[in-house]
Amino acid sequence: MVKHFDLKAALDFIRKGYTKGKEPFCFTVPEMASAINISEKKTKEVLARINDRAQFWRGSYLPNYDNLVVSAPVFERVKDWFK
């Protein structure tokens, strides 16, 4: 089960990375897991939950969850969640 705190931490990670001026912002599951201090398995669950609501990866994750891209449309869908 995905916890609210983990969702918020993941979204904060996405917001911070995107707003650093790198358009689009790319990250991997291990990078996010390390940044928010949860396991990679739990990070995948969190990303799946976010994707279920935002549909910003259109349901097509790469097999190893590498190079997930946060573009402007993606950021618009999640920027105000849990602020």
C-alpha positions, 0 to 999 in steps of 0.5 A: 500500500502506498502511503500519502507521505511517499506520494508527496515525497515523490511529487516533491522530487519531480517538482524540484527536478523539473524546476531546475530548468532542465526541460524535460527532466529525466530520472530513474527509479534508483535516483528517486528511491535514493532521494526519498529514502524508500526502496526501489520496489516501493518507489515503483509502486508510488510511480504506478499510483501517480501514473494511474491518476496522472497518466503521464507515462501513458501506461508504458514504463520501460522494463527497468524504469529508466529515463522516466521523463517529466515534460511540460504536460506531465508537470502541469498534471502534477504540480499542485498535488499535495502542496 
